[in-house]
Amino acid sequence: MPASLFPSVMRTLIPLIAGWLLSLAVQAGVQIDSEKVVSAVTIAIVLAYYLAFRLLEFLGTRLRGTALQKAAGFLLGWARPPAYPDTGGALPPVTAYASGPRAQ
């Protein structure tokens, strides 16, 4: 299992939980009857939460502000972005197969 799997899952799960909690807070004060509207609002809040803290994390990285980067990363569920292995930007070559029946 890759070492980056757990941080990736946490960075997806934490914004989803935060969006759900924020939508519950909004729902507590506002009457929303349609389940589809609640779902759409939840998705919008999750997206806004993730984008806001991901942009703050990126800004912290660019400005060498490790405290900002760590705080934003923590609010995303992991203190820093997951590191993925470098594949060199290319996939391995595809082997060409002859068309038609195989010779045995």
N, C-alpha and C positions, 0 to 999 in steps of 0.2 A: 504494500500500500504506500503510495507516495506521501512524503512528509508534508506536502502542501495541501493534502486533502482536508485535514481537520480545520486549518485556518480558512479554507475556502467555504466549508460548510458553516462555520461559525459566522463568517462575514455575510452569508446569505440568511442564516437563521435569525441573527440579532436584529437586522432591519425589519424582517417580517414580524417579529414579536413586537418591536417598537411601533411599527405601523398599526398592528392590531390593537395595542394598548392605546395609542393615540386616537384610533377610530372609536374605541369604546368611550374615551373621554368626550369626543365630539358627539357621539350618539347619546350620551347621558344628558346632554343639554339640549339636543335637537331631536325632534320626532322624525324618524325616517322610516317609512312604512315598507318601501320596496327593498327586497333583499338584494336585487341587482344594483341598486344605488349604493347600498352599504358596501357591497363588494367593490364597486368602482371607486368609491371614496377610499376604501382601505388600500387598494392598489395605488392610487394617486398619492396617498400619504406615505406609503412605503417607498415609492419611487422618489418623492421629495426628500425624505429622510436620508435615503442612501446617497442620492446625488449631492446633497448638502455636505454630508460628512466625508464623502469620497473626494469632493472638490477641496474641502479644507485639508484633508490628508495630502492631496497632491500639492496644494499651495505650501503646506508645511515642508514637504520634500524639496520643492523648488527654492524656498527661502532658507533652507537649512534650519528650520525651526522644529527641532525634534520634539519639543513639548507639544506643539500644535499637531504635528503628525501623529504622535503617540495618543494624544487625547481623542483625536478624530478616529484613529484606528481602533481604539478601545471601544468607542461608541458604535463601531461597526462590528464588534465582536472579537477582534484580534488586534494587537497593538501595531502590527505592520502588515503591509500587503503580502500575500503568499508569494513565494519565489518559485517560479516554474523553470524546469530545466531548459537550457538553450538547445534547440534542435538545429540551429544554423539556418533557420528560415525555410528549409526545404524538406520535403518528404522524400523517403527513399525512392529510387526509380522503380517504375512499374515494369515487370517482365512481360514482354510481348509473347502472346500465345498464337500459334498457327490456327487458322480457322479450319473447320472440318474435323473428321474423325481422327483420333490419335492412332499413330502407328505403334504397334506393340512388338 
